Amino acid sequence: MRVAVKLFALYRDLTGTSEVSLELPAEATVADLCREIRRRLPALPQEPYPLVVAVNQEYADDEHPLQDGDEAALIPPVSGGGR
């Protein structure tokens, strides 16, 4: 299956790209996606640091099953704004 992965803000800056297309096995989960995206883009935070993922604009846990054509977004950590 093919899944589009969007990268924003810090993750886009670290990797130099805003989108990656991944080919994953039919039974892949968000955890599988995280392993593959970290392998392909080693500038991303590696284990043990978790990646926050939204699938089709909804937050998803590691066990969430993926479907062909899904859009996943890696949500970078947010820092607060001072005055």
C-alpha positions as CSV (number, residue, x, y, z in Angstrom):
1,M,0.0,0.0,0.0
2,R,1.1,3.6,-0.5
3,V,0.8,6.2,2.2
4,A,1.6,9.9,1.9
5,V,3.4,11.4,4.9
6,K,3.4,15.1,5.4
7,L,6.1,16.8,7.5
8,F,5.6,20.2,9.1
9,A,7.7,22.9,10.8
10,L,10.7,21.4,12.7
11,Y,10.4,18.0,10.9
12,R,10.3,19.7,7.5
13,D,13.4,21.8,8.5
14,L,15.3,18.8,9.8
15,T,14.6,16.6,6.7
16,G,14.5,19.2,4.0
17,T,11.2,17.8,2.6
18,S,7.5,18.4,3.3
19,E,6.1,15.1,2.0
20,V,7.3,11.5,1.5
21,S,5.5,8.7,-0.2
22,L,6.0,5.3,1.6
23,E,5.2,1.9,0.2
24,L,4.2,-0.3,3.2
25,P,2.9,-3.9,3.6
26,A,-0.9,-4.3,3.4
27,E,-1.2,-5.0,7.2
28,A,0.9,-2.0,8.2
29,T,0.2,0.1,11.3
30,V,1.3,3.6,12.4
31,A,4.2,1.9,14.3
32,D,5.3,0.4,11.0
33,L,5.1,3.8,9.3
34,C,7.2,5.4,12.1
35,R,9.9,2.7,11.8
36,E,10.0,3.2,8.0
37,I,10.0,7.0,8.0
38,R,12.8,7.0,10.6
39,R,14.8,4.6,8.5
40,R,14.3,6.8,5.4
41,L,14.8,10.1,7.2
42,P,17.4,9.6,9.9
43,A,17.3,13.3,10.8
44,L,13.9,12.7,12.5
45,P,13.9,12.0,16.3
46,Q,14.8,8.3,16.8
47,E,13.7,5.9,19.4
48,P,13.0,6.3,22.3
49,Y,11.4,9.6,21.3
50,P,7.8,9.1,20.1
51,L,6.5,10.5,16.9
52,V,3.0,12.0,17.1
53,V,1.0,10.9,14.0
54,A,-2.4,11.9,12.6
55,V,-4.0,9.7,9.9
56,N,-6.5,11.4,7.7
57,Q,-6.5,14.4,10.1
58,E,-7.2,12.4,13.3
59,Y,-4.6,11.5,15.9
60,A,-3.7,7.8,15.7
61,D,-1.9,5.5,18.1
62,D,0.8,3.0,17.1
63,E,-1.7,0.1,16.6
64,H,-3.9,2.1,14.2
65,P,-4.1,0.1,10.9
66,L,-3.3,2.0,7.7
67,Q,-5.1,1.8,4.4
68,D,-3.9,2.4,0.9
69,G,-4.1,6.0,0.1
70,D,-4.1,7.3,3.7
71,E,-2.5,10.6,4.5
72,A,-0.4,10.7,7.6
73,A,1.0,13.8,9.2
74,L,3.9,13.9,11.6
75,I,3.1,16.4,14.3
76,P,6.2,18.1,15.7
77,P,6.6,19.2,19.3
78,V,5.1,22.6,19.9
79,S,6.9,25.3,22.0
80,G,5.0,28.0,23.7
81,G,5.2,31.6,22.7
82,G,6.6,34.1,25.2
83,R,5.9,37.8,25.3
